[in-house]
Amino acid sequence: MKRVMALFFSVSILLLQLSIGVYAGETRDKFDIEYDGKVHQYTSNVVTLNIDGKAVATGEMPAIIIDSRTLVPAREVFESAGFNAKVDWNGEKQEVYISYNDQKIVLKIGSNIAFVNNNPITLDVPAKLIRDTSQKNPKTMIPLRFVTENLGYKIEWNQSSYTASITSLSQNPEVPVEETPEVPIEEIKNGDELDELNSDKANRLLPTELATNPVTWSSIIAPVEQSAKSVISAQNNSLVSITSVEYKSDSRSFSIQASGPISFVENTFMESDSKYVVDIYNANKVAGNATYSDNPIVTAVRTGQQEDRDGKKVTRVVFDLKSTSASYDLSISGDRKTLNFVMKDNNLSKVHLGQNEKGDYIRLTGTSAPEVTAFRLSNPDRIVFDMERTVSLVGKQTKNDTLGQYILSMRTDQFKTSTARVVVETDGHADYSITKIDNVTTLIQMHEPTYDNIKYENTTIPIITLENVGSRINLEGITYEDKYNTKKYIINLPGNYEDVFGTGNMHIDDSIISQIEIKKNNSGNTSLVIHSKSVYVYRLEADNENLYIKAYKPKEIYSKIVVIDTGHGGKDPGASANGYYEKDLNLAITHYLKEYLDADSSIKVYYTRLDDTFIELVARTDFANEVEADFLISIHNNALGETANGTETIYFKDADRSGLNSNELAAILQQNIVNAVGLKNRGIKDNNSLSILRRSNMPAAIVEVGFVTSKIDIAKISDKNVQKNAAKAIYNSIVQVFAEYPTRR
Ligand SMILES: [Zn+2]
């Protein structure tokens, strides 16, 4: 009942406010704004907002007065710390939803009817999409007084300073506050536990500056209703040319480019014909047709020209679809010159970074609540949140100095064609939890770590101790993942031990380990992810009380260590001829070689790459030096004129070593490969200028199995059986080298 009363009260204030002129006071910022399809010069004053005496930032669009009413950017103002309301936008319905405590307000762009808790209320000025013409995108502007009062705030207007002063519930004695019991933060169970955690608490105390300066990134392209007819009202329209229709693989979208602002678009999804038809009014066709053989969704794009009943020119763009099961979105850019036809399973439309009583949080809004997977990177500590099969409408955004409790910076981008990504850099102390909070929103809440019963010491040897588990953990059920390429070592415990170890990120940062994550893995069991600073081998031991994880150098554990370097990769294809890239041939041989080596547990092998990634030459030798390999073999194929052919092995002419020398390694490899592959024997060659040989501390050889440029050779080296034979020959060479030159460890 009280709420209804408050509502009437606010409406009457609203009517009084109507009569106040807007031309009083000094005119400050003159700028152009676009709304209702027209550009207007803004000649009135901009409005200053404060809540409980603190200024409210409005972002790039100031609070302005239209028809004697103050309109403010919805998100910036109502999601600011003073209000902490939740603002959502439905582009299809052109509706803004503001929720705060139990109040829910719905405003529709251009409509004089708003709904407060489902009750219709008449407005004298509707919500509008208003664009400052110096900015790219319009802002959703909503009437300040109407919304603040219906959220239960008090608002006072100062005409001389053009200031709206808002007083919140707790400081406003006129509005009775219902008694709500203090809700303790669930993580904190007792004082003792809290003290123990102090060692790994965030460096900053709540609230930090983020509380008053939240970060919101919204769609830079607004999704448009699929079945609707109009994209933007047809005012001010003039004839435009459709200049191109292009596929952008990074965003899985087709962009239709026009010479000027597009006025009116009609689009139809014809499921039975597997077509998507876009009619652009007041447009002339310039772009032609195109077919796409390898596009995941569209087989062809056709453009045609016609006229409507009124003789208006209409360009029709037809997308022939491969599948009708995926979903599609048509959207328009802020300048209305680009239509984007996006294929998606989900769209990320908003990324919001704010702070609540638990700490920093990130709210991700999509067409449906985003499915988020996360992983951690160290040096500096970053948490990567990936949304698979999601197209980001937010674009590429970066915010440094977010000044959160833990979060130091945040960025977002379309990581891969199908993966939207948000990355935060933290101070290394934060733990996080991911929860879907409604149909369209996923919340990532950062909070204090809860880990316990885990200790790290580095006196004589680095040891991680898991305490008080005794015989509870079955050692044989523990699995170990050696992710040496990223220097991550994962220990998966056979069960969920959250009750013992909690979760979180243990910040270490000594010479060996940067951090240890204690988390629940995808199968619901407890995992320890050790972010190591260099390549180590982590071994487990146990006694009746504790479990110990000890770090060793590879040489302390393994008697035979080899580094297999696969030449080139990623953006560096190596030699390319006869329809083949050297990088692929090299990798194929490595994969066969790995099969042989995997079956031989007496040899520890470290690979520089096992997929198509680019690795700097320096990083390859640094890696081999770090693991202190007994020798290094780099797998390549050759290139020269068409007539050059055959197998050769290159080595660094090193000063005489006590055991194996590079030339001896090269000779064994060369003989075995020639015998197995059957190409011309070009012999072994010394070359002291090649980085991979020169910079490695151990004997090293580059095998050039054959010439990509030779018709004779390529027929062989592209053949799977020959690749397998070459791999077998390299494996036999490794065994032979260790037999002839034992490491004696
Ligand atoms: Zn090469």
Residues whose N, C-alpha, C, O or C-beta is under 5 A from the ligand:
A	BS01	ZN	G567 G574 H636 N637
